[in-house]
Amino acid sequence: MQFYDEETTYLAIPGPVPIHPSVYREVSKPIYGHRTPEFRKIVAECIELLKPLFGLRKGLVIILTGSGTSAMDAAVRSFVEPKDKVISFVNGKFSERLAEIAESCGANVFRVDVEWGKAIKPELVEKYLDKHSDAKFITLTHNETSTGVLNPLHKIAKIAQKYSVTVIADGITAVGGTFVKQEEWGVDIEISGSQKCLGIPPGLGFVGLTEKALQMLENKKTYAYYTNLRIYLETWLKKKDFPFTGAVSLIYALHRSLKIIHAEGLENRFRRHAIMAEALREGIKALGLEIFAESGYESPTVTAVRYPKGITDDEFRSLMLKYGILVAGGQAHLKGKIFRIATMNLIGPREILMILSVMEFVLRKLDFKPKESGILAAIEVFRRYGI
Ligand SMILES: Cc1ncc(COP(=O)(O)O)c(C=O)c1O
C-alpha cells in the first residue's frame, strides 16, 4: 500500500525544510526585470531584514545565487590569500569543507580535528591560537549539521579577538534558527544558505560581514570571480544592485519569508526552535535512543540520533519514508550510524508529536521495544514551557 508521494511527504531533513505556502506563491509569481527600481527596492529591503538575523547593524549581508556552499566559497576565497595561515577546526562534514576550500586557495591550513559529535571548546581554540601566533583566520561551523552540535561561537570569537584573528563561521543552519550576533560577538564573516532556517527553496547563499570585514575586502586580491565578494560590495555601494543577474523568484520568496520571520519575532522564533528540539530529544531518549551530540551542545535546529543495535539505516529510513516522513542519514563515516531530524522554520508541537509517533511505530515494526512513551516525554516538555 502506498500512502504518500513526493508532494505529501513531510520533510524532516535538515534542508530543504517545509516552506510556508505564501512563500511558494512568491516563487510562482511572474518575474520582472532584475535591473529595475522595483526589484532593487525588494533586494534592499531583504538586506535590511536579513541584517538582524546575522546580528549586524553597521555591516552588510551579501546575497549570492548558489547553494550554501557558494557562500562558503565566497567567504573563504574573498579573504584568504595564498600562504595565509588558517586554523580550521573540524568536527563534522561542513567544517571539513571550509578547511578544504581554504586549502584550495593555497592557504597554509592547520587542521585541528575534534571527534565528530563533540563541540569545539574555547580552551582548544585558545591553545592553538597561542601556538600559532602567525594565524590570520580561524574557520569553523557555527551549527554543525552533520552531527547536530551547536559550537559555542560567542566564546570562541572572543578568544579569536584577543589574538586578532578573523573568524569565518558557517552559520548555514544557525542564521534565522538561533541567535547570531556577529557585531556583539566579533564574528566578522558568517555564512548562510536559503533552504534551512530562512525557509525558502535552495539557491541563495548569504555572507554577513561586519564593518571590519567590509574594510578588509577593499584591498583584497583574490582568484575568485563569481564568488568574489569585493565585486558584490563595489556594485552594491555604487549602484545598489547585484553584479550578476539576481535570482528574481528566490528573492521574492526571501522577501516574503523574512516578513514572516520578523512578524513572529526573532526571539520567539529561536525559542520555538529550541523548545521543539528539546521536546524531540526528550521524546527520542524516552524511546530508548541516544542523542549523538555532546550533552550541553545540542543544536536547536538539527538533532542527530544514534541507531540502536539491530536497526539498520536502510530499514529505518525507508519505513519512515513509507509512512510519510523523510529523515536524513549520517554523512561520511557516520553513514549507517546516525539519522538526523530538523527543527527549523515551520515546526511546532504537531510536527514533533507526529515525528515521534511515526518513529515509535517504525521502531516497533523493526522489533525494537521502546523504553517509554516518546510522546509523553515531549508533552512534558511542552507543559514545562506552558505550551
Ligand atoms: C552547516 C552547513 N554548511 C554547508 C552546507 C552546504 O550547503 P549546500 O548544500 O546548500 O551547498 C550545509 C548543508 O546541509 C550545512 O548544513
The ligand as an ORCA input file, in Angstrom:
! r2SCAN-3c Opt
* xyz 0 1
  C      26.365     23.810      8.022
  C      26.244     23.574      6.548
  N      27.211     24.047      5.749
  C      27.158     23.873      4.426
  C      26.128     23.186      3.817
  C      26.127     23.004      2.340
  O      25.106     23.757      1.784
  P      24.604     23.471      0.298
  O      24.321     22.020      0.211
  O      23.384     24.346      0.207
  O      25.684     23.896     -0.626
  C      25.118     22.658      4.609
  C      24.042     21.865      4.013
  O      23.468     20.986      4.654
  C      25.167     22.880      6.002
  O      24.200     22.424      6.799
*
